[in-house]
Amino acid sequence: MSQSSLSPQYYEILKQIQKSVEASVDRSLEEARGNIKKLIPTTISDNCIVDEIKLDEKYVIKSKEYLVDKLQIYEEVIDEKWQSLDNNGLYGEWIRVKDIQDTRRVVLYFFGGGYVIGSPEVSRYLTCKIAETAECPVFAINYRLAPEHQFPAQLCDALAAYLYLTNPGPEAGFEPFNPSQIIFSGSSAGGGLAVATTLFLRDADLPLPSGLVLWSAWVDLTSSMASYWDSEMDKTDYLPAELGVSKFKSAISKSNEFLEQAKFLEEKIKQKKPKWSVTLPLPKYQDLDFFVQMKL
């Protein structure tokens, strides 16, 4: 996508995000989240309807069962606290376009924000645009955020949302969607979560969605891929440097509990981390080639 093809509204929202990031320096995580909600418009066009819902706990319970089964090999480095859902439960919101008939298609959207900020509410401008363009409803899940909720809490909530769409109970008020009728979408961390959810579905032998539509998906959480160090990539990255993770570091909670827990887990992960050896040249699609070689 070229910069010239982006709407003025896009740049205005990006500017508001940048202001929020700058305002978050030396402030608590709670204040940073509050700034985002204040600066990013949550209003939508008169053409869309927003309906917030609370998911039945059974979807989260089923999701936990899948995760506990498949992530057993990582049980030594995953804190069991991820299984504790907030007392208020798991929420999401439907964004529908007025006067559009049921097309039996749906977009499952995951918001961005580095896994520490963001919500479906502050993503409404985009989710409404998606609903209007795709002419189908969008369901945005309000997954749990770090550092209060350790991985795989976010994956658990994403999977619960998928189960809600594919196997809804009578309380949901709609017929089950076939996986072929579902598209995953997300931006930044939300894009990464969409990819992670799809990979988990594959590994768990569960039906896959029809496809994924991602915006600047954050899939390299270690910042270790070749493209991260390639200055040529800066020419095609239209996100300003001010939105980099370094700006968020001072906004993240300085709780000793989280810091000590992170150090403890880091040491345990190092003990289990596999080693890879790459000898082939890495041309244009550097990161893709790297992963292909890992697969081989």
N, C-alpha and C positions, 0 to 999 in steps of 0.2 A: 504494500500500500504506500503510495507516495504521499508526502506531506501535503501537497496541493489538493489531494482528494478528501482531506479531513475537514469536517465542518467547523465553523467558528465556535459553535457550542462546545466542541471537543476541546479546543484550546482553552476556552474559558474554564471548563471543569478541571483541566490539567493545571491551569494557573491556580485555581482554588486549592487543589491538592498540594501544590508546591508551597503555598502560603501556610497550609496546615502543618506541613512537615517542618517548616522553618519555625513556626510558633511552638512546636513540640520540644524544641531543644531545651534540655535541663528541666523538663517537666515529667511528671509521673505518666505511666502508661494510661491510667484512667483519664488524665487531662488530655492526652494525645487523642484518645478515642472521642472525647467530647468535642475537640476542635474539628475533627473530621465531620462530625454530624452538624456542626454549626456552619461550616464553610461550604460544604457540598450540598447543592440543592436536592431536596428529596421529592419535590413536586413532579408530577408527570402530566402529560398532555391530557386534554379532556377526552381523548380517544381511548384511554386505557382505564382499567379498573384494577385496584389492588385489594387483595383479600388475604389477610394474615391468618394462618391456621397453626394449631398445635398438633404435632404428630402423636398418634397413640404410642405408648411406651413399647408396644409389642414389636414395632419396627426396629427400635434400638436394641431390644433384647435379642432379636434374630440376628441383627448385624453383629452384635458382640459374639454370638455363637460362632459365626463364620470366622471372625478375626482371631478369636482365641484358638480355634482349631488350626488355622493356617500360619499363625505367627508363633507357634510353640518354640520354634528354633531360636527365636529372639527373646524368649521370656526372661533370660538373665539380664537383659539390658533394657527392658521395658518396665516401667513402674506401673503397678496395678491400679494406680489412682486414675488412669485414663478411663476406667470403666465407670467412674462415678459421674453421673449426669447431674447437672444443676437441678435444684429442687423445682425450678419452674419449667423444666422439660425442654424438649427440642421443638423449635419453631421454624416455619418457613412462610413464604408468601407467594401467592399466585398473582401473576400479572396477565390480564386478559384484555383483548381489544374488543371494544363494543361492536355489536352487530356482525360479528364474524361467527359463522356456524362451526360446530365441533368438527375438526378435521381429523381427529384421532391421531394427532401429532403433538409432541411436547418437547420443549427445551428444558433440560435440567441445568440450572446455572449456579456456578460457584464464584462468589465474590473474591476480589483480590484485597491485598493489604498486608503482605508479608506474614500471614498467619497470626498477626498480633492486633491488627485493627481491621475495620471494615464491617459491613453488614449488608443484607439485602436492601435495607432502607436507603443507604447512600449509593446504591447501584441502580436505583430505579430509572434514572435517565437512560442508561444502557439497556436494561432489561425491557423497558417499554419499547425502545427502538427495535430490539430483537423481535418482540412479539408482533409489532406492526409489520416489520419486513418479512418475517417468516409466516405471518398470518396464522399463528398458532399460540397457545398459552405458554408462558414461561413459569417454571417453578424454581424459586431461589431458596436454597436451604441456609438457615442461619447456624452454620456449624460452629462448634466451640473453638475458642481462640487460645493461643499460647500467650504467656508461659503458664497460665493457671491450669491449662489442660494440655498434658503431654501427648505427643504422638503415641498411638494412632487414634486419638479421640476424634480428630478431624476426618480421618478416613472412615471411622465408625459412623459418624453422622452423615457423611456423603453416601455411604452404602445404605443407611437407613432410609434416606430420601429415595434412592433407587428402588428399594423394596416397597416403599409406599406407592410408587407409581406403577410398579409391575404386579404387585399383589395387594391391592388395597382392600381394607375391610369395609363393611357396610357403612361405617361412620364417615368414610372418605367422600362418598357422594358421587363417585365416578367409576366407570368400568376400567378394568386393568388395561394398561398400555402394553402392547407387545414391544419387546426391546427394539425391534426394527423400526418402531415409531418414535424412539427417543434419541435425542441428540444431546450430548454433553457439551457444555460451553463454560468458559471461565477466563478471567484475565489475571495475569501475574501469578500470585500464589494460588488463585482459584483455578487457573489453567493447569498448574502443576498438580493440584488436587484432582482435577478431572482425569489427568493422565494416570495418576496413582490409583484412582478408583477403577479405571478401565483395566489396568494391569492386575489389580487384585481380583477382579471378576474373572479374568482369563485364568489366573492361577488357581482360583477356587472352582473352576469348571462351571461358572455361572454364565447365563446368556449375556452377550455384549450389546452395548447400544449400537445404533445404526452408524454413528460417527461422532467426531469431536470437532468443534469450532473454537479455536483458542486465540487469545490476544496476549502476545509477549509472555507466554507461559514460563513460569519460573520452575525449571526442572533440574537446575544445577545448584542445589543447596550448599554445596561445598565450595563453590566458585573456583573449581579446579579444572574445568574443561578448557580446551585450547582457545575457544572463541572469547573467553573472559579476558584473556591476555593479549588478544589481537587488536591493535589499534584500528585496523581497517574496519572492524565491526562497528566502531563508533560512528562511522559515516552512515550506516543504515539503521542505527538505533535512534529513533526519534524521541525517546523518553529522556528528559533532562537529567543531568548528573545529580542534581539536587534531590532526586527521588531515590538515590542510592541508599543501601542499607546502613551506611555510616551515619546518616542523619537520624535514623531510628534508634541507634544504639543508646543515645542518651535518654530516649523516651521510654525505653523498656524498663520495667520494674526492677529496682535494685534490691529486691528482697533476697536476704541471705539464704533463705530456704531454696529458692530457685537456682541461685548461683552454685551453692554447694551440691545440689542434686545434679546439676549439669556437669560439674567437674567429676563427680562420682561415675555418672553414666559414660562420660567421655573415656575414662580409663577402661571401663568394661568393654566398650565398643572397640577400642583399639586392640584388645586381646582377641576379638573375634573377626576383625576386619581382614578380608582376603587381599592378596597382593596380585596385581596385574602387570603384565609385561607387554609393551607395545613396541613393535619394531618396524611396522610398515609406515610409509610416508602419510602425512595427513594433509590432503589437498583442501579444496574449497569447503566442503561440508565437514569440518573438522570434528565436531562433536558427534555427528552421526557415524562417521567412520570409526571413531573411538568405541562407540557402543557396539557396532557391528563386530569389531575385533574381540570385544569382551564376550560377545555371544558365541563366537567361534571357539 
